[in-house]
Amino acid sequence: MRCVLVINPAAGGGLSAKVVGELVGHLRGVCDVKTVLAADARGTADAAKRAVADGADVLAVVGGDGVAHLAVQACTESATALALIPAGTGNDLARGLGVPRDPVAAARAVAEALRAGERRRIDLGKVAGGGWFATVLCAGFDSRVNARANRMRWPRGQRRYDLAVVRELLGLRPMPLRVETDAGTTELIATLVAVGNTACYGGGIPVCPDADAADGLLDLTVVGEVTRRDLVRILPSLRTGRHVEHPAVLTLRAQRVRLGGENGWMAYADGEPQARLPLSMRCVPGALTVVGS
């Protein structure tokens, strides 16, 4: 079995570079491993595409959700299975797939899964005219939080998202939004919209708490027009998924979604910028093979 291991040495403040020896050791017990160090996003994307083009059985990536997003673009609808070893800030795709958060433990789990031949297929979201997303596509308040968090270098981890939330609250601006699904069209003034293939974004926030990456559907969470005070009251419940019980929150489930809005709506998917609305997307069942049960 041939495995290409792509490592972002800077991920997690250099965490992946510190444990690379142990990672390779676990994987070499079951695979012929080729290790590639990728200094930036372009290097990671190129290495991932090259691994798939060369027919690697497994592409294992070490890093955060940005690295995972690039690997998804390469592995989708191919014969190469993706293995995630989390070493980033959010690690939401790894969380959604049940991968251990410790990179050494994750590498051990990947090696055990490969030894046992455990692989499964998961759904992905596909943006019309764009790329794939594995976790959540969002727009509005949450995408602005994402953008701010991406620009910040301090603090690390979940506190970065929390601080970004506080700063974005000061400029809260609900705007007109149109949501079209298989069931019909809804037009409203909204604060944010999230379309989930898996449940979490922002380092473990279950914005679409019932999303299932194996049900052939995308879950939508739309927060309608709320005041800054109302949103402050809703935000703590995001940590538990109980925000969907608030009367200002609309939830939907659909195979195809189209979002339309004014120029202020910028979409992010898997934490990466996409485009301004309008955007159309669909769920593609079983588009990606991942290592694990």
C-alpha positions in Angstrom: 0.0 0.0 0.0 1.4 3.4 -1.0 0.8 6.4 1.2 1.8 10.0 0.6 2.1 11.9 3.8 1.9 15.7 3.3 2.9 17.8 6.3 2.5 21.5 6.9 5.3 22.2 9.4 3.8 25.4 10.6 0.4 24.0 11.5 -0.6 24.2 15.1 2.3 26.5 15.9 4.8 24.0 14.6 3.2 21.0 16.3 3.2 18.8 13.2 7.0 19.3 12.7 7.6 18.2 16.3 5.8 14.9 16.0 6.7 14.0 12.3 9.0 11.2 13.4 6.3 9.4 15.4 3.8 9.9 12.7 6.0 8.4 10.0 6.8 5.5 12.4 3.2 4.6 12.9 2.4 4.7 9.2 5.5 2.8 8.0 4.2 -0.2 10.0 1.5 -0.7 7.4 2.4 1.4 4.3 5.2 2.4 2.0 5.3 6.1 3.1 6.5 9.0 1.1 6.8 12.2 3.1 6.3 15.6 1.5 6.9 18.9 3.4 4.7 21.7 2.0 5.6 25.2 3.1 2.4 26.9 2.0 -1.1 26.4 0.6 0.1 26.1 -3.0 2.7 23.6 -2.1 0.1 21.5 -0.2 -2.4 21.6 -3.1 0.3 20.7 -5.6 1.6 17.8 -3.5 -2.0 16.5 -2.9 -2.8 16.6 -6.6 0.4 14.9 -7.5 -0.2 12.1 -5.0 -3.6 11.4 -6.5 -2.3 11.7 -10.1 0.4 9.2 -9.3 -2.1 6.7 -8.0 -1.4 6.8 -4.2 -3.7 4.5 -2.3 -3.8 7.0 0.6 -3.2 10.7 1.0 -2.5 11.5 4.7 -2.3 15.2 5.6 -1.1 16.8 8.7 -2.5 20.2 9.5 -5.7 22.1 10.1 -8.9 22.6 8.2 -7.2 24.6 5.5 -4.9 21.7 4.7 -7.8 19.3 4.9 -9.8 21.5 2.4 -7.0 21.4 -0.1 -6.7 17.6 0.3 -10.4 17.2 -0.2 -10.2 19.0 -3.6 -7.5 16.5 -4.7 -9.0 13.2 -3.4 -12.7 13.7 -4.3 -14.1 11.3 -6.9 -10.7 9.5 -7.1 -9.4 6.1 -5.9 -7.2 7.7 -3.3 -8.5 7.7 0.3 -8.0 10.6 2.6 -6.5 10.3 6.1 -6.6 13.3 8.4 -4.1 13.9 11.1 -5.2 17.1 12.9 -2.6 19.7 13.9 -4.4 23.0 13.3 -6.6 25.5 15.1 -10.1 24.3 14.3 -9.8 20.7 13.1 -13.5 20.6 12.3 -13.4 18.0 9.6 -11.4 15.7 11.8 -13.9 16.3 14.5 -16.8 15.5 12.2 -15.1 12.2 11.2 -14.3 11.1 14.7 -10.6 11.4 14.3 -8.6 11.8 17.6 -7.5 15.4 18.2 -4.0 14.5 19.2 -1.9 14.0 16.1 0.1 11.1 17.3 -3.1 9.3 18.5 -4.6 10.1 15.1 -1.7 8.7 13.3 -2.0 5.5 15.4 -5.7 5.3 14.6 -5.0 5.8 10.9 -2.4 3.0 10.9 -4.8 0.7 12.7 -7.6 1.5 10.2 -5.3 0.8 7.3 -4.2 -2.5 8.8 -7.8 -3.5 9.2 -8.8 -2.2 5.7 -11.3 0.3 7.2 -12.5 2.9 4.7 -15.8 4.6 4.2 -17.4 7.1 1.8 -18.8 10.4 2.9 -20.9 13.1 1.2 -19.5 16.5 0.1 -21.0 19.8 -0.8 -20.2 21.1 -4.3 -20.5 24.8 -5.1 -21.7 25.4 -8.6 -18.7 26.7 -10.6 -16.5 26.3 -7.6 -14.9 23.7 -5.3 -16.0 21.1 -2.8 -16.6 21.5 0.9 -16.6 18.9 3.6 -17.8 20.8 6.7 -19.8 24.0 6.5 -20.4 26.8 4.0 -21.5 30.0 5.8 -22.3 33.6 5.0 -23.1 36.7 7.0 -22.0 37.3 10.6 -20.3 33.9 10.9 -18.3 34.3 7.7 -17.1 37.7 8.9 -16.0 36.1 12.1 -14.2 33.5 10.1 -12.4 36.1 8.0 -11.4 38.1 11.1 -10.1 34.9 12.9 -8.1 34.0 9.8 -6.4 37.4 9.9 -5.5 37.1 13.6 -2.3 35.6 14.9 -3.2 35.7 18.5 -4.6 34.1 20.6 -4.3 30.5 19.5 -7.1 27.9 19.4 -10.7 28.5 20.2 -10.1 31.9 22.0 -9.2 33.3 18.6 -12.8 32.6 17.3 -14.3 33.9 20.6 -12.4 37.2 20.3 -13.4 37.5 16.6 -17.0 37.1 17.6 -16.8 39.9 20.1 -15.3 42.3 17.6 -17.7 41.5 14.8 -20.7 42.0 17.1 -19.9 45.7 17.1 -20.7 45.9 13.3 -23.7 43.6 13.3 -25.7 44.1 10.1 -28.7 41.8 9.3 -29.4 41.9 5.5 -32.0 40.5 3.0 -31.4 36.9 2.1 -33.1 34.5 -0.2 -32.9 30.7 0.4 -34.1 28.4 -2.3 -34.2 24.6 -1.7 -36.0 21.6 -3.1 -39.0 22.5 -0.9 -39.4 26.1 -2.0 -38.1 29.7 -1.5 -37.8 31.7 1.7 -37.0 35.4 1.7 -36.1 37.2 5.0 -33.8 39.6 6.8 -31.1 37.4 8.2 -28.0 37.6 10.3 -26.3 34.5 9.1 -26.8 31.3 7.1 -24.8 28.1 7.4 -25.1 25.1 5.1 -23.6 22.0 6.8 -22.4 18.7 5.4 -21.0 18.0 8.9 -22.1 19.7 12.1 -19.3 22.0 13.2 -17.3 25.1 12.2 -15.2 27.6 14.1 -13.3 25.0 16.2 -16.2 22.8 17.3 -19.3 25.0 17.1 -22.2 22.7 16.1 -24.0 25.3 13.9 -25.9 22.5 12.0 -26.1 20.0 15.0 -28.0 17.3 13.1 -25.9 17.3 9.9 -24.8 13.8 8.8 -22.1 13.4 6.1 -23.7 10.1 5.0 -27.4 11.1 4.5 -27.2 12.6 1.0 -28.5 16.0 2.3 -27.2 19.4 3.4 -28.5 20.9 6.7 -29.3 24.7 6.8 -29.3 26.9 9.8 -30.6 30.5 9.2 -30.6 33.1 12.0 -33.1 35.8 11.1 -33.1 39.4 12.0 -31.9 39.9 15.6 -30.5 42.7 17.6 -27.0 42.7 19.0 -28.4 41.8 22.4 -30.5 38.9 21.0 -27.4 37.5 19.2 -25.4 37.7 22.4 -28.1 35.6 24.1 -28.1 33.1 21.2 -24.3 32.7 20.9 -23.7 30.6 24.1 -26.3 28.1 23.0 -24.3 27.5 19.8 -21.8 25.5 21.9 -24.5 23.0 22.7 -26.5 23.1 19.4 -29.6 24.4 21.2 -29.6 27.6 19.2 -31.9 25.9 16.8 -34.7 26.1 19.5 -34.6 29.9 19.3 -37.7 31.4 17.4 -35.4 33.5 15.2 -33.6 30.4 13.9 -34.9 28.5 10.8 -33.6 25.0 10.0 -34.0 23.2 6.7 -32.6 20.1 4.9 -32.1 19.8 1.2 -30.1 18.1 -1.5 -29.8 21.4 -3.5 -29.5 24.9 -2.2 -29.3 28.4 -3.7 -28.5 31.4 -1.6 -29.1 34.9 -2.9 -28.4 38.2 -1.2 -27.0 41.7 -1.5 -23.3 42.4 -1.9 -22.5 42.2 1.8 -22.9 38.4 1.9 -19.5 36.7 1.5 -19.4 33.0 1.7 -16.7 30.8 3.4 -16.5 27.0 3.1 -14.3 24.9 5.3 -13.0 28.2 6.6 -11.8 29.3 3.2 -13.2 32.2 1.2 -15.5 31.3 -1.7 -17.4 34.1 -3.4 -20.2 36.6 -2.8 -23.8 35.5 -3.0 -25.7 34.4 -5.1 -24.3 30.8 -4.8 -25.8 27.5 -5.7 -24.6 24.2 -4.2 -25.6 20.6 -3.9 -24.8 17.5 -1.9 -22.9 14.8 -3.7 -23.4 11.5 -1.9 -20.3 9.3 -1.3 -18.0 11.7 -3.1 -15.0 11.1 -0.9 -13.3 8.0 0.5 -11.8 8.5 4.0 -9.7 6.1 6.1 -11.5 4.8 9.1 -14.8 3.2 10.1 
